[in-house]
Amino acid sequence: MLLEAGMLVQSRAGHDKGRFFAVIAVNENFALIADGKEHRLQSPKKKNPKHLAILTERADLANITDGGLRKLLHKYNYPNETNKSEE
């Protein structure tokens, strides 16, 4: 499956192994990924596509902000954290 902007991915290699990101753009050799915190939309991280695992969910990047991206990825990056408002 080819990477496209808006796909959600998990890093499989590197210091960010296991973290989840959204693909912002794709060029010939690299995918530009962001998580809204360490790698913001304005300065995404370059990552080799073979080091990324693709998820089935997609993000609508049309009007998303860094905060919206963090909120979207929170359930993947912190699966065991409970929502305080549900308690």
Phi, psi and omega in degrees: 000133180276145178285142176223156177299137180101345179288146173264137184224161174242135178287131180255353182208155178101183182291344179259019182306131178094345181278155181253145184218167171250140177280122181270318180203162179225132171243196186300316188246346186222155170253139175262119185239152179217152176238357178084355181239283179284325179237099184279169181299328181281339180221071183289163179270137173277132182218140176292127183301334180287351177262015182238138174255128185273134175265165181280334182282149179236158178247141174273108185272002185300309184237025184277147176247174177299320178296319178295323178292318177299317181295319179296318184275350184303317183294337177273316183286335181228067186292335184267356181278128180273154177281122184297332182285344180276342184281000000 
